[in-house]
């Protein structure tokens, strides 16, 4: 067995900030970040170095937004990775702790998202399944309200990011992780819909299981959509650490995705 090759060089707060400026991160802007930090190489300070570098570039008027989703807080009947036996479903619905935006950790969102979620001054939306956290002067406007039955639509944080002309920054990940593209699904004339469920807190401190009808989210073709988006030239690519950063205006991405989905997906009549 051979040893893994050592990283070419360490990446610091200052060097990361320089790369983010070169990529085009706008001072004073609002940016939705998806990060896979492992692809960025050795980070001197880990996710904290990335967040500090990004805030150095954005400045005090800028706002950082991350997805803090909790995919396990969902109807177990739809679980597939792995599935659970049907006789477990009522137990899970009855016993899963209710989502608490102050303490419930995100899952599968990565170390950077968790750092933003727990950073002093961060604000988090109260959706039990697809919450977002934001840090900066626009945070409160972005995260609230977040209606149960408009998970990633016009009245969600994604809709308000569109209104704010925000940017989307993918660090070490591709468009398969580009949550903002879901907003384009909501803008289709008749997107497929699904019954969703989750555990929530009640006003008296208890918990309950709630159901709602919403769009049946589908990111299975987002990598292909993203490749076509990049071919238009609206996505800026550049080095961040040892990995690739992708920066785009959210409006441009969503507007392109609306047309792309209309041409490439069949929707309900």
N, C-alpha and C positions, 0 to 999 in steps of 0.2 A: 504494500500500500504506500502510495506517495503522499507527501504532505501537500496541502493546498497552497497555491501560490500566495505570497504576501501581497496586500494591497499596494498599488503603485505609490500612493501618497495619502496622507491624512487630509480630510476636508474639514475646514474650520468655519466658524461663524462668518468670518470675513471673506473667505474664499467662496463660500456658498452664496453670500450676498452679492458678490461680484458677478457670479454666474447668473443669478436671478435677474440682476439689472440688465445684463447682456441679453437674456432671453426676452425681456420686455415687460417685466412686472411693473405696474404703474404706481408711482407714489400717490398715496391718498386713495387708492382704489379698494375695491372689495373683490376678494378672490376665494373661490371654492376650490379646496385642495383635496386631491386623492393621492396618497403617498404609499409606495412600497419601498421602504427605506433600505432594505437589503440590497436592492439594485444600485444604490448610490455609493456603495463602498464603505470605507472606514470613515465614520463621522465622529469628529472629535467633540464629544458631547451628545452624541446620539440624536434622538428626535428634538431635544431641546435646542441643539445648535441649528437645526433646520428652522424651527419656529422663530428663534431669535433673529436669524438671518432674514427671514421673510418679513418680520416686523421692522427690521432695520430698513429694508427697501420700501415698504409701504408707508412707514412713518406713522406718527400719532393719529393721523386722519384715516388710516387704512383699517380694514376689517378682514380677518381670516375666518373662513367658514369651513366646516368639515361635516361629513355624514357621521352620525353616531347611532347607526341603526342597530336594532336588536332583533335579528331575524328569527331567533328561537322563540320570541314572544309572538306566536302565530298559531293558527289552527293546526294541530298535529296531524289531522287527516291529510294535509297536503305535504307533509315532510317526506323527503326522498333521499336525503344524504346525511344520516341513514333514515329509512322509514321506521316507524314504531308500530307495534301491533294495535289493531283496532280497540282491544279491550283496555289499552292504556289511555286512549283519547279522553274519556270523561274524567279520568284522574288528573291528567295534565291540565285540562280546562278548569278543574275545580281547585287545583293546588298551586299552579304556577304563580309566583309572586307578582303582584301588580307593578306595572312600570312606574318608577319614580324618577323623574328627570334629574333629581339632585344626586342620586346614588347609583342607579342601575347602570352598569358598565355597558359600553357598546361591545359588539362581538363581530369578529372578522373584519373590522374596519382598520386595524393596524395601530401601532404605537403612537404615530403622529396624531391621529384623531383622538385617542385617549388622552394624550397630553393636552390638547386644546380643550377637551371637555372638562378637564380637572384644573385648568389654569385659573388663577385668581381673576375674577371679573368676567369669566366666561358665562354665556347664557345658552340655555338649551331649550329646544322646543319640546312640547309635551306629547308628541305623538308616540304611542306605545310600540310602534313597529319601525317607523322610518324617521326618527328624530334627527335634528341637526344641531350642532353647537357653533356658536360664533363668538369671536373675541375682537372687540373694537367698538368704535362709536356707533356703528350701524347695527350692532348685535341685536338689541331688543326689537328693532323694527323688522329684522329678518326672521327671527325665530317665533314670533307671536303675532297672531294666533296660528295654530296648525291644526285645522279641522280633521277629525277622524276620517271622514269620507272624502277627503281630497288630498290623499297621501303625498303625491308628488305633482300636484296640479297647480292651477292658477292661484289658489289661496294658500299654498304651501310656501315654505322658504324658497323653493326653486322659482316660483312665480314672482316673489319679491326680488330675488336676485336678477331676474330678467328686467324688472322695472328699474333696478339700480344700475343697469348696464355693467354687470359684474364680469369678471374674468373667470375662467376655469383653468386650473393648473394641475396637470397630471405629472407626478414625480415617480419615475421608475415603474409606471403602470401604463397600460394602453387603454383604448376606448371601451374595452369590456368592463371597465370600472367607472366609466363616465356617467355617473348618476344623472347628470343634468339632461341627458338625452331622453329620459323618461317624460320630461315635460312635453316633448313633442308627441308622445303617445296620447296624452290627455287632449291634445289639440287636433287629433284625428276625428272625423265626423262620427264614427261609431266604433270606438275601440271595444274589444272583448272585455267583459266584466266578470267579476268573481266575488263570492262571499268571503270576507276576511274576518278574522277573529283575533282577540288579544286580551290579556289580563291587564286591568287598570286599577289604580287606587280610587277609593270612594271618598266623599267629603268627610266621612266620620272616621277615616283612617283604616278602613277595611279594604277589601279587594273584590272585584267582580270580573266576570268574563263578558265581553261585549262583542257584538257582531256589527258589521257594516258592509255595504255594497260599494265596490270601487273598481277601478281599472285593473285588469289582469296584467300585471307588469311582466315584460318580456325583454330581457337583455341579450337573448341568444344571438342576435345578429348585429349587436353593437360594434363588434370588432370590424366587421365588414363595412358597416355604416361609417365608422371612424376612418377607415382607410380611404373611402371615397371622399370624406370631408377633408382629409389632409391633401388629397389630390387637387382640391380647389385652391390651395395656398393660404387658407385662413388660419391654419394652425402653425404657430412658430415652434420649431424644434431646436433644442440646444442641449449642451452638456450641463448637468447638475450633478456634482460629485462625479462618480464613475458612470452614472446612468444618464437617461434621456429625460429631459423635461419637455412637456408639450403645453403650450399656452395658447388660449383662444378666447375670443369674446363670446360670452354665453349666448348672446342674442344670435350671433352668426351661426353658432353650432345648432341651436334649437331651430332656427328658421330653415337651415339646410336639412335637418333631420325630419322636419314636418313634411317637406316635399319628398324626401327619400323614402320615408315610411309609406306615404301615399302611393308611391310607385312600386314598392317592393314587398308590401304586406297586403294580405287579404283581410278585410275587416268585415264585421257583421253587416248584413244588409239591413 
